[in-house]
Amino acid sequence: MNVASATITLVGFVFLSTNLVTSILLSKSCQSAPSLDLCRYMGVSSIGLVFLMLIFTLLELCIAISVSAIWYKASCFSSRGVGLFK
């Protein structure tokens, strides 16, 4: 399950990265909007939320990869019969 979580998180990271780039490009086109302040506020808040989600996605990816690595090491050592107390 951790490997699946890491894979899905990686896909989510790609989607959020493209969304962040798109939001940044769209916020630069606010000069022609009728309500300039509202357009800028919505752009900045959208970029901030996507950036926060990107940070949490990276944190989830790190946790999923580390738990998968720990599980893999534990399963390899337990299958060989090597341990500290044997």
PyMOL Python script that loads the backbone (N, CA, C, O; Angstrom):
from pymol import cmd

cmd.read_pdbstr("""\
ATOM      1  N   MET A   1       0.813  -1.198   0.000  1.00  0.00           N
ATOM      2  CA  MET A   1       0.000   0.000   0.000  1.00  0.00           C
ATOM      3  C   MET A   1       0.860   1.268   0.000  1.00  0.00           C
ATOM      4  O   MET A   1       0.476   2.281  -0.583  1.00  0.00           O
ATOM      5  N   ASN A   2       2.013   1.207   0.650  1.00  0.00           N
ATOM      6  CA  ASN A   2       2.875   2.390   0.679  1.00  0.00           C
ATOM      7  C   ASN A   2       3.466   2.683  -0.697  1.00  0.00           C
ATOM      8  O   ASN A   2       3.657   3.842  -1.063  1.00  0.00           O
ATOM      9  N   VAL A   3       3.749   1.644  -1.445  1.00  0.00           N
ATOM     10  CA  VAL A   3       4.274   1.841  -2.805  1.00  0.00           C
ATOM     11  C   VAL A   3       3.187   2.470  -3.678  1.00  0.00           C
ATOM     12  O   VAL A   3       3.468   3.359  -4.481  1.00  0.00           O
ATOM     13  N   ALA A   4       1.951   2.009  -3.520  1.00  0.00           N
ATOM     14  CA  ALA A   4       0.842   2.597  -4.277  1.00  0.00           C
ATOM     15  C   ALA A   4       0.629   4.048  -3.859  1.00  0.00           C
ATOM     16  O   ALA A   4       0.367   4.910  -4.698  1.00  0.00           O
ATOM     17  N   SER A   5       0.742   4.310  -2.570  1.00  0.00           N
ATOM     18  CA  SER A   5       0.593   5.685  -2.087  1.00  0.00           C
ATOM     19  C   SER A   5       1.682   6.586  -2.643  1.00  0.00           C
ATOM     20  O   SER A   5       1.408   7.724  -3.025  1.00  0.00           O
ATOM     21  N   ALA A   6       2.916   6.093  -2.694  1.00  0.00           N
ATOM     22  CA  ALA A   6       4.014   6.885  -3.248  1.00  0.00           C
ATOM     23  C   ALA A   6       3.801   7.147  -4.735  1.00  0.00           C
ATOM     24  O   ALA A   6       4.089   8.242  -5.219  1.00  0.00           O
ATOM     25  N   THR A   7       3.305   6.162  -5.455  1.00  0.00           N
ATOM     26  CA  THR A   7       3.063   6.333  -6.886  1.00  0.00           C
ATOM     27  C   THR A   7       1.953   7.356  -7.144  1.00  0.00           C
ATOM     28  O   THR A   7       2.092   8.228  -8.002  1.00  0.00           O
ATOM     29  N   ILE A   8       0.868   7.245  -6.406  1.00  0.00           N
ATOM     30  CA  ILE A   8      -0.241   8.178  -6.583  1.00  0.00           C
ATOM     31  C   ILE A   8       0.171   9.579  -6.147  1.00  0.00           C
ATOM     32  O   ILE A   8      -0.245  10.567  -6.752  1.00  0.00           O
ATOM     33  N   THR A   9       0.983   9.666  -5.102  1.00  0.00           N
ATOM     34  CA  THR A   9       1.474  10.965  -4.651  1.00  0.00           C
ATOM     35  C   THR A   9       2.367  11.604  -5.709  1.00  0.00           C
ATOM     36  O   THR A   9       2.322  12.819  -5.903  1.00  0.00           O
ATOM     37  N   LEU A  10       3.168  10.811  -6.383  1.00  0.00           N
ATOM     38  CA  LEU A  10       4.013  11.335  -7.451  1.00  0.00           C
ATOM     39  C   LEU A  10       3.169  11.893  -8.594  1.00  0.00           C
ATOM     40  O   LEU A  10       3.495  12.936  -9.160  1.00  0.00           O
ATOM     41  N   VAL A  11       2.097  11.205  -8.927  1.00  0.00           N
ATOM     42  CA  VAL A  11       1.177  11.707  -9.961  1.00  0.00           C
ATOM     43  C   VAL A  11       0.514  12.999  -9.493  1.00  0.00           C
ATOM     44  O   VAL A  11       0.362  13.938 -10.274  1.00  0.00           O
ATOM     45  N   GLY A  12       0.120  13.048  -8.228  1.00  0.00           N
ATOM     46  CA  GLY A  12      -0.462  14.263  -7.670  1.00  0.00           C
ATOM     47  C   GLY A  12       0.511  15.422  -7.681  1.00  0.00           C
ATOM     48  O   GLY A  12       0.120  16.564  -7.919  1.00  0.00           O
ATOM     49  N   PHE A  13       1.787  15.133  -7.423  1.00  0.00           N
ATOM     50  CA  PHE A  13       2.814  16.168  -7.468  1.00  0.00           C
ATOM     51  C   PHE A  13       2.933  16.759  -8.870  1.00  0.00           C
ATOM     52  O   PHE A  13       3.079  17.972  -9.027  1.00  0.00           O
ATOM     53  N   VAL A  14       2.872  15.915  -9.871  1.00  0.00           N
ATOM     54  CA  VAL A  14       2.949  16.398 -11.260  1.00  0.00           C
ATOM     55  C   VAL A  14       1.735  17.263 -11.583  1.00  0.00           C
ATOM     56  O   VAL A  14       1.878  18.328 -12.183  1.00  0.00           O
ATOM     57  N   PHE A  15       0.541  16.815 -11.191  1.00  0.00           N
ATOM     58  CA  PHE A  15      -0.670  17.604 -11.443  1.00  0.00           C
ATOM     59  C   PHE A  15      -0.620  18.943 -10.732  1.00  0.00           C
ATOM     60  O   PHE A  15      -0.961  19.968 -11.324  1.00  0.00           O
ATOM     61  N   LEU A  16      -0.201  18.955  -9.470  1.00  0.00           N
ATOM     62  CA  LEU A  16      -0.136  20.205  -8.730  1.00  0.00           C
ATOM     63  C   LEU A  16       0.919  21.146  -9.299  1.00  0.00           C
ATOM     64  O   LEU A  16       0.727  22.362  -9.308  1.00  0.00           O
ATOM     65  N   SER A  17       2.028  20.592  -9.772  1.00  0.00           N
ATOM     66  CA  SER A  17       3.063  21.437 -10.375  1.00  0.00           C
ATOM     67  C   SER A  17       2.558  22.110 -11.638  1.00  0.00           C
ATOM     68  O   SER A  17       2.798  23.298 -11.853  1.00  0.00           O
ATOM     69  N   THR A  18       1.859  21.355 -12.475  1.00  0.00           N
ATOM     70  CA  THR A  18       1.321  21.967 -13.690  1.00  0.00           C
ATOM     71  C   THR A  18       0.233  22.985 -13.355  1.00  0.00           C
ATOM     72  O   THR A  18       0.113  24.010 -14.026  1.00  0.00           O
ATOM     73  N   ASN A  19      -0.559  22.707 -12.321  1.00  0.00           N
ATOM     74  CA  ASN A  19      -1.580  23.658 -11.900  1.00  0.00           C
ATOM     75  C   ASN A  19      -0.941  24.933 -11.358  1.00  0.00           C
ATOM     76  O   ASN A  19      -1.453  26.027 -11.596  1.00  0.00           O
ATOM     77  N   LEU A  20       0.157  24.808 -10.643  1.00  0.00           N
ATOM     78  CA  LEU A  20       0.857  25.977 -10.112  1.00  0.00           C
ATOM     79  C   LEU A  20       1.406  26.842 -11.239  1.00  0.00           C
ATOM     80  O   LEU A  20       1.279  28.066 -11.205  1.00  0.00           O
ATOM     81  N   VAL A  21       2.009  26.215 -12.223  1.00  0.00           N
ATOM     82  CA  VAL A  21       2.549  26.969 -13.362  1.00  0.00           C
ATOM     83  C   VAL A  21       1.420  27.658 -14.121  1.00  0.00           C
ATOM     84  O   VAL A  21       1.552  28.815 -14.518  1.00  0.00           O
ATOM     85  N   THR A  22       0.316  26.953 -14.322  1.00  0.00           N
ATOM     86  CA  THR A  22      -0.825  27.534 -15.019  1.00  0.00           C
ATOM     87  C   THR A  22      -1.413  28.707 -14.233  1.00  0.00           C
ATOM     88  O   THR A  22      -1.775  29.728 -14.817  1.00  0.00           O
ATOM     89  N   SER A  23      -1.507  28.562 -12.910  1.00  0.00           N
ATOM     90  CA  SER A  23      -2.044  29.650 -12.083  1.00  0.00           C
ATOM     91  C   SER A  23      -1.149  30.877 -12.128  1.00  0.00           C
ATOM     92  O   SER A  23      -1.639  32.006 -12.160  1.00  0.00           O
ATOM     93  N   ILE A  24       0.144  30.662 -12.131  1.00  0.00           N
ATOM     94  CA  ILE A  24       1.071  31.788 -12.203  1.00  0.00           C
ATOM     95  C   ILE A  24       0.934  32.505 -13.547  1.00  0.00           C
ATOM     96  O   ILE A  24       0.924  33.734 -13.606  1.00  0.00           O
ATOM     97  N   LEU A  25       0.829  31.734 -14.610  1.00  0.00           N
ATOM     98  CA  LEU A  25       0.674  32.352 -15.935  1.00  0.00           C
ATOM     99  C   LEU A  25      -0.657  33.082 -16.063  1.00  0.00           C
ATOM    100  O   LEU A  25      -0.719  34.142 -16.686  1.00  0.00           O
ATOM    101  N   LEU A  26      -1.717  32.536 -15.487  1.00  0.00           N
ATOM    102  CA  LEU A  26      -3.022  33.191 -15.570  1.00  0.00           C
ATOM    103  C   LEU A  26      -3.098  34.431 -14.688  1.00  0.00           C
ATOM    104  O   LEU A  26      -3.813  35.380 -15.009  1.00  0.00           O
ATOM    105  N   SER A  27      -2.359  34.425 -13.571  1.00  0.00           N
ATOM    106  CA  SER A  27      -2.401  35.612 -12.707  1.00  0.00           C
ATOM    107  C   SER A  27      -1.664  36.787 -13.337  1.00  0.00           C
ATOM    108  O   SER A  27      -1.906  37.935 -12.964  1.00  0.00           O
ATOM    109  N   LYS A  28      -0.781  36.524 -14.270  1.00  0.00           N
ATOM    110  CA  LYS A  28      -0.091  37.612 -14.966  1.00  0.00           C
ATOM    111  C   LYS A  28      -0.995  38.298 -15.981  1.00  0.00           C
ATOM    112  O   LYS A  28      -0.697  39.400 -16.442  1.00  0.00           O
ATOM    113  N   SER A  29      -2.107  37.639 -16.331  1.00  0.00           N
ATOM    114  CA  SER A  29      -3.015  38.242 -17.304  1.00  0.00           C
ATOM    115  C   SER A  29      -4.125  39.048 -16.631  1.00  0.00           C
ATOM    116  O   SER A  29      -5.160  39.307 -17.244  1.00  0.00           O
ATOM    117  N   CYS A  30      -3.918  39.442 -15.387  1.00  0.00           N
ATOM    118  CA  CYS A  30      -4.929  40.212 -14.649  1.00  0.00           C
ATOM    119  C   CYS A  30      -4.970  41.679 -15.055  1.00  0.00           C
ATOM    120  O   CYS A  30      -5.879  42.389 -14.623  1.00  0.00           O
ATOM    121  N   GLN A  31      -4.048  42.162 -15.850  1.00  0.00           N
ATOM    122  CA  GLN A  31      -4.018  43.578 -16.188  1.00  0.00           C
ATOM    123  C   GLN A  31      -5.237  44.007 -16.992  1.00  0.00           C
ATOM    124  O   GLN A  31      -5.637  45.169 -16.931  1.00  0.00           O
ATOM    125  N   SER A  32      -5.829  43.094 -17.739  1.00  0.00           N
ATOM    126  CA  SER A  32      -6.971  43.457 -18.569  1.00  0.00           C
ATOM    127  C   SER A  32      -8.313  43.154 -17.897  1.00  0.00           C
ATOM    128  O   SER A  32      -9.365  43.326 -18.513  1.00  0.00           O
ATOM    129  N   ALA A  33      -8.285  42.711 -16.659  1.00  0.00           N
ATOM    130  CA  ALA A  33      -9.530  42.366 -15.963  1.00  0.00           C
ATOM    131  C   ALA A  33     -10.246  43.630 -15.498  1.00  0.00           C
ATOM    132  O   ALA A  33      -9.602  44.631 -15.183  1.00  0.00           O
ATOM    133  N   PRO A  34     -11.580  43.587 -15.454  1.00  0.00           N
ATOM    134  CA  PRO A  34     -12.322  44.777 -15.013  1.00  0.00           C
ATOM    135  C   PRO A  34     -12.073  45.110 -13.538  1.00  0.00           C
ATOM    136  O   PRO A  34     -11.931  46.284 -13.196  1.00  0.00           O
ATOM    137  N   SER A  35     -12.019  44.133 -12.685  1.00  0.00           N
ATOM    138  CA  SER A  35     -11.734  44.384 -11.270  1.00  0.00           C
ATOM    139  C   SER A  35     -10.342  43.834 -10.968  1.00  0.00           C
ATOM    140  O   SER A  35     -10.182  42.654 -10.656  1.00  0.00           O
ATOM    141  N   LEU A  36      -9.369  44.680 -11.063  1.00  0.00           N
ATOM    142  CA  LEU A  36      -7.965  44.292 -10.955  1.00  0.00           C
ATOM    143  C   LEU A  36      -7.625  43.756  -9.571  1.00  0.00           C
ATOM    144  O   LEU A  36      -6.892  42.772  -9.460  1.00  0.00           O
ATOM    145  N   ASP A  37      -8.140  44.381  -8.510  1.00  0.00           N
ATOM    146  CA  ASP A  37      -7.820  43.928  -7.157  1.00  0.00           C
ATOM    147  C   ASP A  37      -8.375  42.542  -6.877  1.00  0.00           C
ATOM    148  O   ASP A  37      -7.692  41.712  -6.276  1.00  0.00           O
ATOM    149  N   LEU A  38      -9.595  42.283  -7.302  1.00  0.00           N
ATOM    150  CA  LEU A  38     -10.205  40.973  -7.087  1.00  0.00           C
ATOM    151  C   LEU A  38      -9.445  39.889  -7.854  1.00  0.00           C
ATOM    152  O   LEU A  38      -9.223  38.791  -7.344  1.00  0.00           O
ATOM    153  N   CYS A  39      -9.057  40.211  -9.070  1.00  0.00           N
ATOM    154  CA  CYS A  39      -8.318  39.245  -9.886  1.00  0.00           C
ATOM    155  C   CYS A  39      -6.970  38.916  -9.239  1.00  0.00           C
ATOM    156  O   CYS A  39      -6.577  37.750  -9.196  1.00  0.00           O
ATOM    157  N   ARG A  40      -6.278  39.906  -8.747  1.00  0.00           N
ATOM    158  CA  ARG A  40      -4.991  39.672  -8.091  1.00  0.00           C
ATOM    159  C   ARG A  40      -5.168  38.886  -6.800  1.00  0.00           C
ATOM    160  O   ARG A  40      -4.391  37.974  -6.516  1.00  0.00           O
ATOM    161  N   TYR A  41      -6.194  39.237  -6.011  1.00  0.00           N
ATOM    162  CA  TYR A  41      -6.446  38.528  -4.757  1.00  0.00           C
ATOM    163  C   TYR A  41      -6.752  37.057  -5.018  1.00  0.00           C
ATOM    164  O   TYR A  41      -6.220  36.182  -4.335  1.00  0.00           O
ATOM    165  N   MET A  42      -7.595  36.781  -5.988  1.00  0.00           N
ATOM    166  CA  MET A  42      -7.943  35.399  -6.316  1.00  0.00           C
ATOM    167  C   MET A  42      -6.733  34.642  -6.848  1.00  0.00           C
ATOM    168  O   MET A  42      -6.555  33.461  -6.547  1.00  0.00           O
ATOM    169  N   GLY A  43      -5.901  35.317  -7.637  1.00  0.00           N
ATOM    170  CA  GLY A  43      -4.706  34.676  -8.166  1.00  0.00           C
ATOM    171  C   GLY A  43      -3.708  34.346  -7.081  1.00  0.00           C
ATOM    172  O   GLY A  43      -3.156  33.246  -7.058  1.00  0.00           O
ATOM    173  N   VAL A  44      -3.470  35.281  -6.183  1.00  0.00           N
ATOM    174  CA  VAL A  44      -2.504  35.051  -5.104  1.00  0.00           C
ATOM    175  C   VAL A  44      -3.001  33.985  -4.149  1.00  0.00           C
ATOM    176  O   VAL A  44      -2.220  33.135  -3.721  1.00  0.00           O
ATOM    177  N   SER A  45      -4.285  34.006  -3.803  1.00  0.00           N
ATOM    178  CA  SER A  45      -4.811  32.992  -2.890  1.00  0.00           C
ATOM    179  C   SER A  45      -4.806  31.612  -3.542  1.00  0.00           C
ATOM    180  O   SER A  45      -4.543  30.611  -2.877  1.00  0.00           O
ATOM    181  N   SER A  46      -5.095  31.559  -4.829  1.00  0.00           N
ATOM    182  CA  SER A  46      -5.059  30.275  -5.541  1.00  0.00           C
ATOM    183  C   SER A  46      -3.637  29.726  -5.604  1.00  0.00           C
ATOM    184  O   SER A  46      -3.416  28.536  -5.377  1.00  0.00           O
ATOM    185  N   ILE A  47      -2.687  30.580  -5.907  1.00  0.00           N
ATOM    186  CA  ILE A  47      -1.288  30.141  -5.968  1.00  0.00           C
ATOM    187  C   ILE A  47      -0.823  29.692  -4.590  1.00  0.00           C
ATOM    188  O   ILE A  47      -0.103  28.701  -4.467  1.00  0.00           O
ATOM    189  N   GLY A  48      -1.231  30.420  -3.550  1.00  0.00           N
ATOM    190  CA  GLY A  48      -0.833  30.046  -2.192  1.00  0.00           C
ATOM    191  C   GLY A  48      -1.380  28.696  -1.781  1.00  0.00           C
ATOM    192  O   GLY A  48      -0.662  27.889  -1.190  1.00  0.00           O
ATOM    193  N   LEU A  49      -2.648  28.438  -2.087  1.00  0.00           N
ATOM    194  CA  LEU A  49      -3.245  27.152  -1.727  1.00  0.00           C
ATOM    195  C   LEU A  49      -2.618  25.996  -2.496  1.00  0.00           C
ATOM    196  O   LEU A  49      -2.364  24.936  -1.924  1.00  0.00           O
ATOM    197  N   VAL A  50      -2.370  26.189  -3.772  1.00  0.00           N
ATOM    198  CA  VAL A  50      -1.745  25.129  -4.574  1.00  0.00           C
ATOM    199  C   VAL A  50      -0.321  24.877  -4.086  1.00  0.00           C
ATOM    200  O   VAL A  50       0.124  23.730  -4.045  1.00  0.00           O
ATOM    201  N   PHE A  51       0.393  25.931  -3.717  1.00  0.00           N
ATOM    202  CA  PHE A  51       1.749  25.767  -3.205  1.00  0.00           C
ATOM    203  C   PHE A  51       1.744  25.018  -1.871  1.00  0.00           C
ATOM    204  O   PHE A  51       2.613  24.179  -1.632  1.00  0.00           O
ATOM    205  N   LEU A  52       0.782  25.307  -1.008  1.00  0.00           N
ATOM    206  CA  LEU A  52       0.665  24.599   0.262  1.00  0.00           C
ATOM    207  C   LEU A  52       0.343  23.128   0.037  1.00  0.00           C
ATOM    208  O   LEU A  52       0.906  22.261   0.704  1.00  0.00           O
ATOM    209  N   MET A  53      -0.558  22.842  -0.895  1.00  0.00           N
ATOM    210  CA  MET A  53      -0.869  21.453  -1.223  1.00  0.00           C
ATOM    211  C   MET A  53       0.346  20.742  -1.808  1.00  0.00           C
ATOM    212  O   MET A  53       0.546  19.551  -1.569  1.00  0.00           O
ATOM    213  N   LEU A  54       1.154  21.464  -2.569  1.00  0.00           N
ATOM    214  CA  LEU A  54       2.374  20.888  -3.133  1.00  0.00           C
ATOM    215  C   LEU A  54       3.367  20.521  -2.037  1.00  0.00           C
ATOM    216  O   LEU A  54       4.013  19.476  -2.110  1.00  0.00           O
ATOM    217  N   ILE A  55       3.492  21.366  -1.029  1.00  0.00           N
ATOM    218  CA  ILE A  55       4.387  21.072   0.093  1.00  0.00           C
ATOM    219  C   ILE A  55       3.903  19.835   0.851  1.00  0.00           C
ATOM    220  O   ILE A  55       4.701  18.960   1.185  1.00  0.00           O
ATOM    221  N   PHE A  56       2.602  19.762   1.121  1.00  0.00           N
ATOM    222  CA  PHE A  56       2.072  18.595   1.829  1.00  0.00           C
ATOM    223  C   PHE A  56       2.186  17.323   0.990  1.00  0.00           C
ATOM    224  O   PHE A  56       2.389  16.240   1.539  1.00  0.00           O
ATOM    225  N   THR A  57       2.060  17.440  -0.318  1.00  0.00           N
ATOM    226  CA  THR A  57       2.218  16.280  -1.187  1.00  0.00           C
ATOM    227  C   THR A  57       3.658  15.780  -1.157  1.00  0.00           C
ATOM    228  O   THR A  57       3.898  14.573  -1.127  1.00  0.00           O
ATOM    229  N   LEU A  58       4.615  16.704  -1.165  1.00  0.00           N
ATOM    230  CA  LEU A  58       6.020  16.290  -1.054  1.00  0.00           C
ATOM    231  C   LEU A  58       6.300  15.630   0.286  1.00  0.00           C
ATOM    232  O   LEU A  58       7.052  14.657   0.351  1.00  0.00           O
ATOM    233  N   LEU A  59       5.706  16.146   1.353  1.00  0.00           N
ATOM    234  CA  LEU A  59       5.862  15.537   2.669  1.00  0.00           C
ATOM    235  C   LEU A  59       5.273  14.135   2.688  1.00  0.00           C
ATOM    236  O   LEU A  59       5.878  13.214   3.238  1.00  0.00           O
ATOM    237  N   GLU A  60       4.103  13.966   2.095  1.00  0.00           N
ATOM    238  CA  GLU A  60       3.493  12.640   2.012  1.00  0.00           C
ATOM    239  C   GLU A  60       4.353  11.689   1.181  1.00  0.00           C
ATOM    240  O   GLU A  60       4.476  10.512   1.520  1.00  0.00           O
ATOM    241  N   LEU A  61       4.942  12.185   0.106  1.00  0.00           N
ATOM    242  CA  LEU A  61       5.809  11.355  -0.725  1.00  0.00           C
ATOM    243  C   LEU A  61       7.031  10.889   0.057  1.00  0.00           C
ATOM    244  O   LEU A  61       7.421   9.724  -0.030  1.00  0.00           O
ATOM    245  N   CYS A  62       7.632  11.793   0.817  1.00  0.00           N
ATOM    246  CA  CYS A  62       8.793  11.419   1.631  1.00  0.00           C
ATOM    247  C   CYS A  62       8.429  10.377   2.680  1.00  0.00           C
ATOM    248  O   CYS A  62       9.182   9.430   2.904  1.00  0.00           O
ATOM    249  N   ILE A  63       7.284  10.548   3.317  1.00  0.00           N
ATOM    250  CA  ILE A  63       6.855   9.593   4.341  1.00  0.00           C
ATOM    251  C   ILE A  63       6.556   8.233   3.717  1.00  0.00           C
ATOM    252  O   ILE A  63       6.953   7.203   4.263  1.00  0.00           O
ATOM    253  N   ALA A  64       5.871   8.218   2.597  1.00  0.00           N
ATOM    254  CA  ALA A  64       5.523   6.950   1.947  1.00  0.00           C
ATOM    255  C   ALA A  64       6.770   6.214   1.471  1.00  0.00           C
ATOM    256  O   ALA A  64       6.845   4.992   1.600  1.00  0.00           O
ATOM    257  N   ILE A  65       7.742   6.926   0.928  1.00  0.00           N
ATOM    258  CA  ILE A  65       8.974   6.279   0.462  1.00  0.00           C
ATOM    259  C   ILE A  65       9.774   5.748   1.643  1.00  0.00           C
ATOM    260  O   ILE A  65      10.315   4.644   1.574  1.00  0.00           O
ATOM    261  N   SER A  66       9.859   6.534   2.749  1.00  0.00           N
ATOM    262  CA  SER A  66      10.628   6.052   3.899  1.00  0.00           C
ATOM    263  C   SER A  66       9.973   4.846   4.556  1.00  0.00           C
ATOM    264  O   SER A  66      10.667   3.910   4.951  1.00  0.00           O
ATOM    265  N   VAL A  67       8.648   4.851   4.678  1.00  0.00           N
ATOM    266  CA  VAL A  67       7.974   3.692   5.273  1.00  0.00           C
ATOM    267  C   VAL A  67       8.133   2.479   4.367  1.00  0.00           C
ATOM    268  O   VAL A  67       8.308   1.365   4.861  1.00  0.00           O
ATOM    269  N   SER A  68       8.076   2.669   3.067  1.00  0.00           N
ATOM    270  CA  SER A  68       8.284   1.547   2.137  1.00  0.00           C
ATOM    271  C   SER A  68       9.693   0.991   2.255  1.00  0.00           C
ATOM    272  O   SER A  68       9.883  -0.225   2.228  1.00  0.00           O
ATOM    273  N   ALA A  69      10.677   1.863   2.385  1.00  0.00           N
ATOM    274  CA  ALA A  69      12.066   1.400   2.523  1.00  0.00           C
ATOM    275  C   ALA A  69      12.271   0.659   3.841  1.00  0.00           C
ATOM    276  O   ALA A  69      12.953  -0.366   3.878  1.00  0.00           O
ATOM    277  N   ILE A  70      11.684   1.172   4.920  1.00  0.00           N
ATOM    278  CA  ILE A  70      11.801   0.488   6.212  1.00  0.00           C
ATOM    279  C   ILE A  70      11.109  -0.868   6.171  1.00  0.00           C
ATOM    280  O   ILE A  70      11.636  -1.851   6.691  1.00  0.00           O
ATOM    281  N   TRP A  71       9.936  -0.925   5.560  1.00  0.00           N
ATOM    282  CA  TRP A  71       9.226  -2.196   5.446  1.00  0.00           C
ATOM    283  C   TRP A  71      10.018  -3.192   4.608  1.00  0.00           C
ATOM    284  O   TRP A  71      10.072  -4.377   4.938  1.00  0.00           O
ATOM    285  N   TYR A  72      10.632  -2.718   3.523  1.00  0.00           N
ATOM    286  CA  TYR A  72      11.422  -3.593   2.658  1.00  0.00           C
ATOM    287  C   TYR A  72      12.628  -4.146   3.411  1.00  0.00           C
ATOM    288  O   TYR A  72      12.923  -5.338   3.326  1.00  0.00           O
ATOM    289  N   LYS A  73      13.325  -3.281   4.151  1.00  0.00           N
ATOM    290  CA  LYS A  73      14.477  -3.753   4.929  1.00  0.00           C
ATOM    291  C   LYS A  73      14.044  -4.744   5.999  1.00  0.00           C
ATOM    292  O   LYS A  73      14.726  -5.743   6.227  1.00  0.00           O
ATOM    293  N   ALA A  74      12.928  -4.484   6.653  1.00  0.00           N
ATOM    294  CA  ALA A  74      12.451  -5.387   7.697  1.00  0.00           C
ATOM    295  C   ALA A  74      12.036  -6.733   7.110  1.00  0.00           C
ATOM    296  O   ALA A  74      12.293  -7.773   7.716  1.00  0.00           O
ATOM    297  N   SER A  75      11.409  -6.726   5.960  1.00  0.00           N
ATOM    298  CA  SER A  75      10.985  -7.990   5.363  1.00  0.00           C
ATOM    299  C   SER A  75      12.170  -8.772   4.826  1.00  0.00           C
ATOM    300  O   SER A  75      12.143 -10.002   4.843  1.00  0.00           O
ATOM    301  N   CYS A  76      13.204  -8.101   4.351  1.00  0.00           N
ATOM    302  CA  CYS A  76      14.392  -8.805   3.879  1.00  0.00           C
ATOM    303  C   CYS A  76      15.144  -9.452   5.028  1.00  0.00           C
ATOM    304  O   CYS A  76      15.577 -10.599   4.916  1.00  0.00           O
ATOM    305  N   PHE A  77      15.306  -8.732   6.132  1.00  0.00           N
ATOM    306  CA  PHE A  77      16.037  -9.282   7.268  1.00  0.00           C
ATOM    307  C   PHE A  77      15.253 -10.372   7.973  1.00  0.00           C
ATOM    308  O   PHE A  77      15.856 -11.311   8.490  1.00  0.00           O
ATOM    309  N   SER A  78      13.926 -10.283   8.013  1.00  0.00           N
ATOM    310  CA  SER A  78      13.139 -11.310   8.688  1.00  0.00           C
ATOM    311  C   SER A  78      13.078 -12.580   7.850  1.00  0.00           C
ATOM    312  O   SER A  78      12.939 -13.668   8.409  1.00  0.00           O
ATOM    313  N   SER A  79      13.177 -12.477   6.540  1.00  0.00           N
ATOM    314  CA  SER A  79      13.120 -13.681   5.694  1.00  0.00           C
ATOM    315  C   SER A  79      14.435 -14.446   5.728  1.00  0.00           C
ATOM    316  O   SER A  79      14.438 -15.655   5.498  1.00  0.00           O
ATOM    317  N   ARG A  80      15.535 -13.791   6.005  1.00  0.00           N
ATOM    318  CA  ARG A  80      16.839 -14.465   6.090  1.00  0.00           C
ATOM    319  C   ARG A  80      17.075 -15.101   7.465  1.00  0.00           C
ATOM    320  O   ARG A  80      17.933 -15.970   7.615  1.00  0.00           O
ATOM    321  N   GLY A  81      16.338 -14.677   8.425  1.00  0.00           N
ATOM    322  CA  GLY A  81      16.537 -15.187   9.771  1.00  0.00           C
ATOM    323  C   GLY A  81      17.657 -14.475  10.502  1.00  0.00           C
ATOM    324  O   GLY A  81      18.128 -14.959  11.531  1.00  0.00           O
ATOM    325  N   VAL A  82      18.087 -13.350   9.995  1.00  0.00           N
ATOM    326  CA  VAL A  82      19.135 -12.576  10.635  1.00  0.00           C
ATOM    327  C   VAL A  82      18.482 -11.559  11.540  1.00  0.00           C
ATOM    328  O   VAL A  82      17.560 -10.855  11.129  1.00  0.00           O
ATOM    329  N   GLY A  83      18.947 -11.477  12.757  1.00  0.00           N
ATOM    330  CA  GLY A  83      18.391 -10.518  13.683  1.00  0.00           C
ATOM    331  C   GLY A  83      19.372 -10.279  14.813  1.00  0.00           C
ATOM    332  O   GLY A  83      20.416 -10.928  14.883  1.00  0.00           O
ATOM    333  N   LEU A  84      19.049  -9.379  15.669  1.00  0.00           N
ATOM    334  CA  LEU A  84      19.941  -9.053  16.768  1.00  0.00           C
ATOM    335  C   LEU A  84      19.895 -10.101  17.867  1.00  0.00           C
ATOM    336  O   LEU A  84      20.904 -10.323  18.535  1.00  0.00           O
ATOM    337  N   PHE A  85      18.768 -10.745  18.073  1.00  0.00           N
ATOM    338  CA  PHE A  85      18.590 -11.628  19.220  1.00  0.00           C
ATOM    339  C   PHE A  85      18.542 -13.096  18.852  1.00  0.00           C
ATOM    340  O   PHE A  85      18.100 -13.915  19.659  1.00  0.00           O
ATOM    341  N   LYS A  86      18.982 -13.450  17.665  1.00  0.00           N
ATOM    342  CA  LYS A  86      18.947 -14.866  17.254  1.00  0.00           C
ATOM    343  C   LYS A  86      20.303 -15.476  17.358  1.00  0.00           C
ATOM    344  O   LYS A  86      20.473 -16.657  17.056  1.00  0.00           O
TER     345      LYS A  86
END
""", "prot")
cmd.dss("prot")
cmd.show_as("cartoon", "prot")
cmd.util.cbc("prot")
cmd.orient("prot")
